[in-house]
Amino acid sequence: MGKYSTDEESASRITWEMLEGFARHRIQGWVQDLIEEEVTELLGRGKSERRAGVDAEGAYRNGFGKTRRLSLMAGTIAVRRPRVRGLEGRFESRILPLFKRRTEAVGNLLPELYLHGLAEGDFELALRGLLGEGAPLSAGSVARLKSKWQAEYETWTSRPLDELEVVYLWADGIYVKAGLEKEKAAVLVVIAALRDGRKVVLAVKSGHRESTDGWSEILRDLKARGLATPRLVVGDGHLGLWGALTNVYPKAREQRCWNHRIVNVLDKCQ
């Protein structure tokens, strides 16, 4: 395996160049110890210890399953999941659940890579460099995750909004480096302040900040899902939002964002 895997034996003498590999081996040992300690706690006795009495738990250790690779932010480690016989149900480790191949932090890394402009076909190479050759993540798994995220987004963007008591709306367009598109697109975001004091994100959609048509499409969708007319809408003066607001929510009052005004003034003073 490559230098990012714990399948190889660690050297007896550690040098600076070997420091990351040494740390991964230590982490591997700690994770393995925690998993085996779970079995000790479950059975009430250590490895090779006899049962305390006739009525004690009759389950027993039965070796290990196949080696599992687990991807952490520090790289990919190899651990063995203990097998337990004689239980009424199946032994399920809290440290290493069945089918778990990566930590939550690694899962959160994937959309961050995409937002930083990484193309789908480059994911496997990038993850191999970050997590090691044994990382259980490929372009195919990324594509499946992308489909899952898309389904979750579509469910979120179709939820009803008629029960929300909206008082204020904040709207802005944020430029991000996502994908490989040549045009400078932005993420158009709408946030609502409710009567009970809560803030709720209502819309997140790609588009152009200065496009009246783009903002109109967003506002029409919100209105179609039951969003009542807000009392006040706050946004940057350069947004295409204001023309859209006249088209969809003509009774809503407008207010330019003071934060944008102050930043613009300070920019001119420098």
NORBEL-V496832 format. One record per run of one state. SS is the DSSP state (a for helix, b for strand, c for the rest). FROM is the first residue (numbers start at 1). TO is the last residue. Records with the same first field share a line. If there is no record, write none. Layout:
BEGIN
SS->FROM-TO + FROM-TO
END
This chain:
BEGIN
c->1-15 + 44-59 + 73-74 + 86-101 + 103-103 + 116-119 + 132-138 + 157-165 + 176-185 + 195-198 + 208-211 + 225-231 + 236-240 + 249-252 + 257-257 + 270-270
a->16-43 + 104-115 + 120-131 + 139-156 + 212-224 + 241-248 + 258-269
b->60-72 + 75-85 + 102-102 + 166-175 + 186-194 + 199-207 + 232-235 + 253-256
END
